[in-house]
Amino acid sequence: MNGGPAVLVRKTGFLSALCYGVFGFLTVTVMCVAGLGFRAISVIDSRAGNVFSLSENLVENLPVWIEHLPPAVADALDDRRAPEYRKELECDVRLVRSKDNSRWCDAVVEVTNNGDRAVSLLTLNVVLENARGVPLRDFRTFAATPLALESDEWRGPLLPGSTRKFSRRVYVERDEAEACAVEISTLRVFRAAETSLAAAP
């Protein structure tokens, strides 16, 4: 009698072999994706920590950075929000029809600074309305910026007692827009003037 180990041969068909291959591939794919996901999370976590630490250092050292900047740039960054200063500004917008093409208008913006602060940033929302007061078009524009550059929107600061006037070309349907409404959305003033006024006897 033969007492050797028995050898079992399992015969598989085409479909079972295909199933083994597909599920084996899916298993390996899931394991690879999970490994890559864990690696990505660890990398993002380390990078986020570096970014936060860099941001904290930048905020802490911001006064030192400002001291080493050119005077014009340093003064441009030395401002604050001043919503209470709105009462010192007069903003007006009017429509002027084009003679050659009635579908184009010039929205003429005029801003007067009646206060004693220099405005560093002034953003206006202008809305074109029809005769019933329904808004038809709107656009944003800068009436004052910290620096005066070649760009049309960088008009520079608005000094006390000054009036700034500019226009914006807008397209409207024939006899559609009848009036304009203007809203101050951003208002900042320079701190330097406040410091000098506080130091004055």
Secondary structure, DSSP 8 states (H G I E B T S, - for coil): ---S---------HHHHHHHHHHHHHHHHHHHHHHHHHHHHHHHHHHHHHHHHHHHHHHHTHHHHHHHS-HHHHHHH-EEE-GGGGGGEEEEEEEEE-SS-TTEEEEEEEEEE-SSS-EEEEEEEEEEE-TT--EEEEEEEEEE-SSB-SSTT-B--B-TT-EEEEEEEEE--TTT--EEEEEEEEEEEESHHHHHHHH--
